[in-house]
Amino acid sequence: MEELKTELRDAFENDGYEIAELSTNRDKVRIAVRDSEASGEALREITHGVLSADDVLGFNVTTESTANDEINTVVSFRYRG
C-alpha cells in the first residue's frame, strides 16, 4: 500500500493539488486535498490515471472542515488491487 500511496500523492501533486492527508486502512483509501473547490470529476480522473477503474470501488468526494477553519475536499474509495 505504500507504493500506491506514493503514486497517488505524486499524481495529485503533479496536477497542482496540495495533499493534507493520505491514508489507508485495510482496503480503504482516503485523500484529503487542500482545495475546497476541487472538482470531483477531476479528482476521479487523477485517481483513474493511477488505478484501473475496476480497482476503485465506491469512489466518493466530500468536504470536511479542519481545526484551522479550512475546508478540504476528501476523496475516499475501496481499493481492489
NORHU-V424185 format. One record per residue. N is the residue number from 1. PHI is phi in radians with two decimals (999 if undefined). OMEGA is omega as a letter, one per 30 degrees, with the letter a starting at -180 (* if undefined). Layout:
# NORHU-V424185
n->{N N}
phi->{PHI PHI}
omega->{OMEGA OMEGA}
This chain:
# NORHU-V424185
n->{1 2 3 4 5 6 7 8 9 10 11 12 13 14 15 16 17 18 19 20 21 22 23 24 25 26 27 28 29 30 31 32 33 34 35 36 37 38 39 40 41 42 43 44 45 46 47 48 49 50 51 52 53 54 55 56 57 58 59 60 61 62 63 64 65 66 67 68 69 70 71 72 73 74 75 76 77 78 79 80 81}
phi->{999 -1.11 -1.12 -1.06 -1.07 -1.11 -1.11 -1.16 -1.02 -1.07 -1.11 -1.15 -1.19 -1.14 -1.61 1.67 -1.64 -1.63 -1.54 -1.46 -2.80 -2.40 -2.43 -2.28 -2.48 1.04 -1.81 -1.65 -1.99 -2.33 -2.22 -1.76 -1.91 -1.41 -2.81 -1.25 -1.86 -1.07 -1.38 -1.02 -1.17 -1.13 -1.16 -1.11 -1.08 -1.10 -1.05 -1.29 -1.27 -1.69 -2.08 -1.10 -1.02 -1.21 -1.57 -1.92 -1.99 1.10 -1.03 -2.40 -2.19 -2.38 -2.11 -2.52 -1.69 -1.79 -1.13 -1.62 1.04 -1.73 -2.00 -1.88 -1.70 -2.05 -1.80 -2.48 -2.90 -1.71 -1.79 -1.79 -1.31}
omega->{l l l l l a l l a a a a l l l l l a l a l a l l a a a l a a l a l l a a a l l a l l l l l l a l l a l l l a a l l l a l l l l l a l a a l l l l a l l l l a a a *}
